[in-house]
Amino acid sequence: MANFPRPVLGVLMLKTAFPRLPGDVGNPQSWSCKTLYKVVEPASVASVVKSGPLPLPLLVAFIEAGLALVEEGATHITTSCGFLVTVQRALEEALPVPVVTSSLLQIPDIQAALPPGRRCGVITFDADRLGAPHLDAAGAPADTPVVGLEAGGELRRVISGDHPELDERAAEADVLAAGRALHNACPDLGAVVLECTNLPPYRAALSDALGLPVHDLVTLLHGRLGIG
């Protein structure tokens, strides 16, 4: 039997200091393969979580960091923010290894697998900024239902302010509240995709609460890389 080399995952990180729990793409415990991290110094939450395209200098910084990860041995590249789906094509063209920028990329496949009349919805960090450019870049239907975290909630506060401490129970409550809001807005909801890479630690609790499958960047990459 042939021995295939184990994948080495390179993660392009925003420059943040807030806690990253197991399940978060930024926590090495989330992966069973070797993981390399590279902080993209100009990339803050505020500079990346935008409704429009990523500024060219910031895109160049992501490309340079990606190339550095490849030189260090990365065989696959991902990111720590689902809003970077808008640069999926640019990173694919610039980097010599497979790139998966965002959990949103799996929406078309999830939607296609759902029974007729059921829809895939999204929970995002900021619903005011996640819009047509992101859904279009992911190949997702333009009318995909999207709900964001509550602006005054614990998780949004900690991430936005880059605070070093997080109340995990309050953060989970924020995610469950967003899930209920999404289900109420979309009664025919059949599956959920978590855009934000800080939400996977709450995936199981959300799936139990909604009685629906919940997908995120970690589950996508586990499937792509076979590192479940």
C-alpha positions as MATLAB code, in Angstrom:
seq = 'MANFPRPVLGVLMLKTAFPRLPGDVGNPQSWSCKTLYKVVEPASVASVVKSGPLPLPLLVAFIEAGLALVEEGATHITTSCGFLVTVQRALEEALPVPVVTSSLLQIPDIQAALPPGRRCGVITFDADRLGAPHLDAAGAPADTPVVGLEAGGELRRVISGDHPELDERAAEADVLAAGRALHNACPDLGAVVLECTNLPPYRAALSDALGLPVHDLVTLLHGRLGIG';
ca = [
       0.000    0.000    0.000;
       1.340    3.424   -0.964;
       2.277    5.826    1.802;
       0.983    9.321    1.138;
       2.604   12.281    2.894;
       0.627   13.728    5.748;
      -0.863   17.175    5.058;
       0.674   20.224    6.645;
      -1.894   22.954    7.172;
      -0.766   26.575    6.917;
      -3.064   29.107    8.575;
      -3.044   32.789    7.625;
      -3.931   34.542   10.879;
      -5.330   37.972   11.522;
      -3.327   39.899   14.110;
      -5.440   39.294   17.217;
      -4.995   38.557   20.925;
      -8.450   37.290   21.948;
      -8.781   33.673   23.178;
      -9.030   30.892   20.601;
     -10.671   27.824   22.101;
     -10.219   24.240   20.876;
     -12.228   24.051   17.664;
     -11.107   27.515   16.568;
      -8.887   27.390   13.479;
      -6.260   29.316   15.442;
      -5.934   26.653   18.134;
      -3.529   23.816   17.220;
      -5.691   21.383   19.220;
      -8.314   21.713   16.488;
      -6.166   19.684   14.093;
      -4.676   16.214   13.993;
      -2.130   17.169   11.323;
       0.916   19.397   11.608;
      -0.140   23.041   11.589;
       1.869   26.151   10.759;
       0.706   29.657   11.602;
       1.634   32.983   10.060;
       0.267   36.284   11.365;
      -0.494   38.772    8.600;
       0.663   41.873   10.449;
      -1.565   44.503    8.742;
      -4.701   42.320    9.096;
      -6.932   43.298   12.002;
     -10.570   42.312   12.443;
     -11.625   45.828   11.406;
      -9.483   45.773    8.249;
     -10.801   42.415    7.012;
     -14.443   42.317    8.140;
     -15.680   44.665    5.423;
     -18.549   44.758    2.963;
     -16.295   45.608    0.024;
     -13.168   44.079   -1.517;
      -9.939   43.672    0.403;
      -7.519   46.561   -0.273;
      -4.697   45.567   -2.616;
      -1.859   46.137   -0.089;
      -3.632   43.823    2.351;
      -4.143   41.179   -0.339;
      -0.437   41.363   -1.166;
       0.374   40.849    2.525;
      -1.781   37.694    2.579;
      -0.106   36.375   -0.560;
       3.371   36.992    0.835;
       2.459   35.274    4.113;
       0.976   32.347    2.175;
       4.148   31.941    0.133;
       6.177   31.982    3.338;
       4.021   29.186    4.771;
       4.514   27.131    1.614;
       8.279   27.595    1.916;
       8.008   26.307    5.502;
       6.292   23.163    4.249;
       2.570   23.902    4.170;
       0.708   21.678    1.705;
      -2.651   23.429    2.189;
      -3.514   27.018    3.118;
      -6.492   28.346    5.053;
      -7.344   31.558    6.916;
      -8.724   32.676   10.251;
     -11.605   34.764    8.847;
     -14.463   33.699    6.603;
     -14.739   37.189    5.096;
     -11.566   36.364    3.144;
     -13.670   34.325    0.732;
     -13.482   37.394   -1.523;
      -9.775   36.691   -2.123;
     -10.193   32.946   -2.690;
      -9.476   33.191   -6.403;
      -6.547   35.574   -5.976;
      -4.877   33.329   -3.399;
      -5.526   30.236   -5.532;
      -3.792   31.899   -8.456;
      -0.852   33.157   -6.369;
      -0.109   30.096   -4.227;
       1.136   26.708   -5.494;
      -0.913   24.623   -3.015;
      -4.677   24.174   -2.434;
      -6.363   27.115   -0.693;
      -9.571   27.131    1.369;
     -10.224   30.645    2.611;
     -13.678   30.282    4.139;
     -16.371   27.924    5.396;
     -18.747   29.722    3.021;
     -17.225   27.798    0.107;
     -19.155   24.679    1.112;
     -22.607   26.292    0.889;
     -23.299   25.133   -2.705;
     -22.559   21.492   -1.863;
     -24.557   21.596    1.362;
     -27.513   23.229   -0.366;
     -27.423   20.667   -3.179;
     -27.509   17.800   -0.669;
     -30.520   19.095    1.279;
     -34.032   17.751    0.639;
     -36.249   19.871   -1.629;
     -37.658   22.859    0.195;
     -34.824   23.044    2.736;
     -32.224   25.817    2.811;
     -28.699   26.343    4.077;
     -28.316   29.409    6.291;
     -25.295   31.287    7.653;
     -24.337   32.618   11.054;
     -21.712   35.314   10.649;
     -19.745   37.625   12.880;
     -21.335   40.715   11.302;
     -24.441   40.413    9.141;
     -24.294   44.104    8.190;
     -20.998   43.528    6.383;
     -21.414   40.012    5.015;
     -23.250   40.461    1.743;
     -23.452   39.833   -1.970;
     -19.682   39.952   -2.695;
     -19.000   37.217   -0.134;
     -21.888   34.978   -1.170;
     -21.023   35.427   -4.841;
     -17.362   34.558   -4.216;
     -18.504   31.394   -2.435;
     -20.886   30.420   -5.229;
     -23.765   30.597   -2.750;
     -27.334   31.621   -3.654;
     -27.813   35.379   -3.410;
     -30.812   34.892   -1.119;
     -28.975   32.698    1.386;
     -30.368   33.616    4.832;
     -27.741   35.270    7.027;
     -27.859   36.215   10.728;
     -25.056   37.834   12.703;
     -23.936   37.775   16.305;
     -25.648   40.296   18.555;
     -23.605   43.507   18.553;
     -23.799   43.873   22.337;
     -23.059   40.226   23.106;
     -19.993   38.750   24.766;
     -18.439   37.103   21.726;
     -18.841   40.092   19.431;
     -17.516   42.412   22.149;
     -14.417   40.317   22.809;
     -13.543   39.828   19.141;
     -14.232   43.437   18.125;
     -12.242   44.833   21.038;
      -9.560   42.126   20.865;
      -9.930   41.473   24.584;
      -7.779   38.758   26.194;
     -10.545   37.169   28.283;
     -13.789   35.481   27.229;
     -16.815   34.240   29.164;
     -17.304   30.940   27.325;
     -20.814   30.303   28.615;
     -21.962   33.778   27.591;
     -20.304   33.317   24.195;
     -22.127   30.023   23.679;
     -25.389   31.726   24.592;
     -24.688   34.341   21.910;
     -24.225   31.651   19.265;
     -27.379   29.800   20.326;
     -29.344   33.067   20.192;
     -28.087   33.691   16.656;
     -29.086   30.157   15.709;
     -32.595   30.630   17.037;
     -32.878   33.941   15.192;
     -31.792   32.262   11.957;
     -34.287   29.442   12.400;
     -37.090   31.896   13.169;
     -36.239   33.941   10.077;
     -35.970   30.817    7.930;
     -38.458   28.121    9.050;
     -37.323   25.864    6.198;
     -33.739   25.865    7.485;
     -32.025   22.535    6.802;
     -28.389   23.206    7.706;
     -26.181   25.956    9.103;
     -22.743   27.191    8.076;
     -20.696   29.166   10.594;
     -18.780   31.879    8.748;
     -16.711   33.046   11.687;
     -13.765   30.809   12.588;
     -14.301   31.597   16.270;
     -17.693   29.846   16.300;
     -16.758   26.145   15.798;
     -16.202   25.583   19.554;
     -19.978   25.971   19.895;
     -20.910   23.789   16.900;
     -22.115   20.783   18.889;
     -24.242   22.859   21.245;
     -25.824   24.701   18.335;
     -26.535   21.499   16.414;
     -28.195   20.004   19.495;
     -30.269   23.135   20.075;
     -31.514   23.371   16.479;
     -31.640   19.660   15.687;
     -29.785   20.422   12.448;
     -26.343   19.755   10.973;
     -23.886   22.594   11.531;
     -20.816   23.078    9.333;
     -17.774   25.308    9.689;
     -14.230   25.738    8.426;
     -12.874   22.988   10.659;
     -15.361   20.391    9.410;
     -14.723   21.504    5.825;
     -10.967   21.116    6.155;
     -11.252   17.838    8.025;
     -13.241   16.533    5.051;
     -10.899   17.996    2.445;
      -7.705   16.827    4.142;
      -8.954   13.599    5.661;
      -7.779   14.600    9.119;
     -11.013   14.155   11.065;
];
